[in-house]
Structure formats: structure tokens, C-alpha cells
């Protein structure tokens, strides 16, 4: 078998050599590169080539003279290919760049880049809100539950809707029509597209996940080129893809321990979320590290105030405080969502009863960052809109959409004081979700289908009015939204909220295929749904649908029509004038 | 440092007389019929915080004892293995296989006496074996664990 594979590989290599097919140039074709930003330039030549056989030019000149950094030619990288690297390259002059990679005697492979300048700085600060996985149905359901819907009219506006500029954002990555939170966030923070599971890199063929061609993140840029401050705030683990996208360079988003090191290297001034085990040395029970590094100590030695609860957070930013850098880790895993913290008290609320709300986190972050006179870039994620949608637990997802809305309101109030802050609210990708009617316990019949009212029979749901913070005081009502998922594993649908704890729709069966979690199969109208996803998928998947972006403040006028996700980076860079030295 | 290989060598055969079983059943309500101390996920740690966890006194006192424990087999990497992770609740995702899946903190790593076929992650199992406590890095996988049951066997419960 091995010899057959080798023979096949040799044949493929010969054919590649014969046609010179297969060089790959990173950054890829049609890359948009901020003038002065750093990137790793790489050309791969499969199969192994002699250095004298290859040439790489940029606008007809030798690549290393244009990129002004030393070139490194690896004759046999990973034993599979030759590679030319120019690490930490920059291009200062805006314009079109044509890159050609040639193997002797064959047609060159060619890509074109656009290097862009930025206009004069318009915004002092940028606040980028990510509603992870937030799709149109999440937004609509949050508006219904938070503002009420009577005779077809809402009782008010969500802060995320009430913005003067709006765009549709396309999210596909370099490898697939459907993206994940790593490469989609990477597009927002670097302006370069990447592939599923990758952060801050182009996906080359390197075996080492940490050695793919890197592109600079907005956090690194403003730290390197200005005295601006940076904040990274989430309610997921801080190492999760979206927050990690601010600082990380890895082909594999699961490199959590390395990602903590990358946070330490970039040193955002405010870091808040869950996920403390990857900060603890492996000798500490509860650690998830594989080494003895103690990052809680390292961050505190670097001047960070360290807080672990809402009480400690409030104390750290009380009037007259002097905290300039703050590390807040409030849970060992993901922080609990708003529905569990406020109403149901499930998840890990019993273990971590004093976790801050996203609004507490954003308030504290703004307090610290706004004291920096050169401005700041703050990224805030409401991360469980996605995670709860994956597990078909829509009520939890909607409570965290409302929480995002409250946090955005806080930021808009902050921004309104001086009109010097660009506030952007966007999802990183969609889920296949829709509202198709209501499940009404008072409808005749016993089955879930009997209870589903559609069109005029749906009427309106009967959630109680929202409290002062915009949350309905109960989700256990007799006429509930029928919020449906378009892609799912085998599972039992209870047509009711999961009051016993976050939903687990499917579990792995004896044969390795995912099957319905029987815990959900015994309720009054519980119905078995045969999955429509491959059986190796345990939960709902992302959708390639465009997502909605809304924006307010200086620079917000750039957002309109349909844009690629990389343009979010570009327009933030424009607003901050980041191409200026 | 505790190492699995050293502990393996010191493995004791589980042979208990009927009298021992009877005495064991009389003196301890948590002692199973086979003379093992029954461990629970709730009993592993006495505190659970951002700065780390603290082992319970009972867990520490049972170090190197024969124990039994109920839980769920997390989806393993391979269909047959001598190594798997025991979790409190069924794991929907396989953190070995999915890059965005995460292990809960209170897992127990099981080293079996031989390889065994996978059971469904939805079926509860009972594991028997010798308790190890303390940080240990699996040399093959790099997986770090705090609580292990070694020389173990399991059955569906």
C-alpha cells in the first residue's frame, strides 16, 4: 500500500514539475494590504526545487528588494516542497502589485495585490461588536422578546438596529463557502481572508500549525504604530476564536495554550472573558496547560490588575481607580449566558455565581480605555448566540442577543458624548435559522405539529413584558416562537425551552455516528427529528448566508451595500488613518 | 512526580475474599459490593475557581486505592483504545476531534487493563481500577490529567 501511494505521489510530483503547476503565492490573489502593515510573504514550489530554478518578482523586480526584508529559501520544507519566505514584509507605497513565481522553463504563476493607503484619521476610537453567529432571525426574535410586537408593530427599537448605516457582509473564506469563527474574525482583524480553523495566517501547507504565513492584526498594528490602547472583551473563553482573532497567528484555533502566550505578547490593555485553565501551570489542579508557565503571575507582573468576579471588577474600576491594564477571567470555561444567570440558574452559575454581565465588562473596559488620550480599539463579543444556536437552544441564544444589544447601547451612549467613536455591530457568520410561527399549547391535538400555528394561526407570542434591562421575565409561556433550524443532527425537539440546562441535542453512538440524546425524547410533545446533516455532525452548522452590519459614528458612512468581510478591517483602518506612520 | 508506567508495574490483582467484602459493606456506605470505594464527580474537588481547583480530602485519602466510578465515556479518538476520558455528562462533541470543543474540568482519565471497544457516549458506564491523583502528562498524546483510574476495567451500568 505504501509503495502504491509513493508511486502515485512520485507521478503527481513529476507531472507538477513538468507543467510547473502548483506554485502558491501568499498573500493570495486579490489580497488587499494596508500600506505599512506587516505580512509574511511565502511562495511554495511543489515539488522540491533547486534554488537556482525558481524566481519570484514583484512588479518585475526581485521580490526581496521590493519587500526590503531578507529572503529565506527552504529547499525541502516538511520534506514535501521548496519554499521561499520573506517574513515581516511591508509595502509602504499604495497601488497595484503583480507577483510572479516562476520555475525554470515554465509559465509563471501570477497574483495581484492592492496596497491601500488610508485617508486622514476621522475616529479616535473604534468599538467592534461581534454577535457570534447572529443571523436575521436572532435579531428579529430579540426584538420581539425585548420590545414586544402588537398588531405588527414593535414596541421599540433595538440599539443594534437603530444605526444610520447598514451593510450586508459576505463571510466565505479562502477554502470554503461556509466559514467558521476563526477565519471570519481573522478577516475583520487583518483584512485578509483565511481558511476554516485559522487565525491571522494564510493557510499554507506547513505541518506546524504555528508556522503558516502571518498577517498583522489590528491590535498588533495599533500597538506597533501608535500609542492607542486595545481591549478584548468576550463572554466565551478568552482563547476562543473570536477574541483570539485580535492577537493570534495559528492554523489551528484549538492551540489555546499558544494563544494565551500570544495575548501576553500583544498585551491588550483590557482582556476579559472565561477560560482561566490555560493560564495556570500544569501542576495546578484544573490547569489545561502542558507546561509550567504561570500566566496569571506573568500578566500581574506586567502590571495587570487581575479580577475573577463582578464584585472584583467593580472594585477595580471604582471612581478614582488607577488601573491601566486589566485581566478579568470569570469562569474556568465559557461564562454563563444571560438566561442562566438571570432566570434559570443552570449551566455553571452555581460554581460561578458572581460573573459579570457583558454590560458590566463593557462599562469597565470603556472606563479604562477612555483614559488613554491616543484612543483605543475595543472588540466586544457576545459569543453564545452562536454556541447556543449550535445546540438548538434558541431561547438562550436570544437572551444573549438582548445582552449584546444592551452592551451596544452602553457603547453608543459613550460614543454620543464626543462623536469621535466608530461603533460597528456585525456577526461573523450566519446560522440557518428562521421564525416560522408559534407553538401554542392551547391549540387542539397532541403532537408538536398540531401545536404549531402558521400564518394567521400563529398570532403573536405571549411572552411577558420585558424588565428594565430588556429581558422578558419568563420564557415558559403558552404561545412561544417557533424558531427553527435548517440543519441538524438526529435529535428530539421538545418545542419548549430547555429549563434543565443548556441543550445537548445529540450524542455519539456505538458506531461513532451522532444519535438523538434520549434525555429530550420523553416530553409531552417531544418529536424525533431525523437529522439532515452528515452523521459525524453533532450539532447545527454555520450557514453561508450574508450577515447584517450596522454602524454609527465617524467612518460609519463607508458601510453600505454588500461588502466582503475583509472590508470591515479596511474601513476601520480608514477611520483610524492606520496607514499613516 | 507520579508516572503511569511506574504505577502500572505495581498493579495489584483484584482478589478479595467473601469475608472482606462483608466487612467492607458493613463499615462504609460508599464501599461497593466488590470492596471498592465509590467515587462521584461531585466528590472529586472541594473548591472550583478561576485560580484552579482543590482536590477533596476524600479523593486524596483514596490515592492508590481501588475505586469505582460512574460516568460517560467521552468520544475517543480511536474505536479501540486503552485510554479514554470519563465525564460527568454525555459529551456531545469530541474535543480530540473538533477544534472548537472543550473538555470539562472535572474529567477523569481512564487507562484500561487492555484495549476495549468504544461504547455509546449516551450510555452510562461504571469503571473499576486504581486511583491516581496529581498532574500527569500522557507520553503518547501529551494529554494532561489530574485524576486517573489505572489498570481499569469498565461495564455498562
Contacts between the chains, C-beta under 8 A, distances in Angstrom:
chain1	res1	chain2	res2	distance
A	180	B	100	7.5
A	181	B	100	7.6
A	197	B	99	5.2
A	237	B	102	7.0
A	240	B	100	7.5
A	241	B	100	7.0
A	252	B	99	6.1
A	253	B	99	5.4
A	253	B	100	6.7
A	254	B	99	3.9
A	254	B	100	7.1
A	276	B	50	4.3
A	276	B	51	7.1
A	276	B	52	8.0
A	277	B	105	6.4
A	280	B	51	7.4
A	280	B	52	5.4
A	282	B	135	5.3
A	282	B	137	7.1
A	282	B	144	5.3
A	283	B	135	5.2
A	284	B	51	7.8
A	284	B	52	4.2
A	284	B	135	8.0
A	285	B	45	7.3
A	285	B	52	5.6
A	285	B	53	4.4
A	285	B	54	6.7
A	285	B	55	6.0
A	285	B	135	7.6
A	285	B	146	4.9
A	286	B	48	7.7
A	286	B	52	4.2
A	286	B	53	3.7
A	286	B	105	5.4
A	286	B	146	7.3
A	287	B	52	6.8
A	287	B	135	7.3
A	287	B	144	7.0
A	288	B	103	7.5
A	288	B	144	7.0
A	289	B	144	7.2
A	290	B	137	6.2
A	290	B	142	5.7
A	290	B	144	5.4
A	296	B	51	7.0
A	308	B	49	7.1
A	308	B	50	4.2
A	308	B	51	7.0
A	329	B	50	5.1
A	330	B	50	6.8
A	331	B	50	6.9
A	332	B	48	7.3
A	332	B	49	7.7
A	332	B	50	6.4
A	332	B	105	5.3
A	333	B	102	6.3
A	333	B	104	7.2
A	333	B	105	7.1
A	334	B	102	7.9
A	351	B	48	4.9
A	352	B	50	7.8
A	391	B	92	7.2
A	504	B	89	7.3
A	504	B	90	6.6
A	504	B	92	4.8
A	505	B	92	7.1
A	506	B	92	6.0
A	507	B	90	4.5
A	507	B	91	7.5
A	507	B	92	5.8
A	507	B	120	6.9
A	507	B	121	4.6
A	507	B	122	3.9
A	508	B	75	4.3
A	508	B	91	7.7
A	508	B	92	7.7
A	508	B	94	6.9
A	508	B	120	6.7
A	508	B	121	4.1
A	508	B	122	7.6
A	509	B	120	4.8
A	509	B	121	7.6
A	509	B	122	7.2
A	510	B	118	6.8
A	510	B	119	6.4
A	510	B	120	4.7
A	512	B	75	7.6
A	512	B	79	6.8
A	512	B	118	7.3
A	514	B	92	7.7
A	515	B	120	7.5
A	515	B	122	7.1
A	517	B	90	6.8
A	517	B	92	7.3
A	517	B	122	6.4
A	518	B	122	6.4
A	538	B	92	4.8
A	538	B	93	5.5
A	539	B	92	6.6
A	539	B	93	7.5
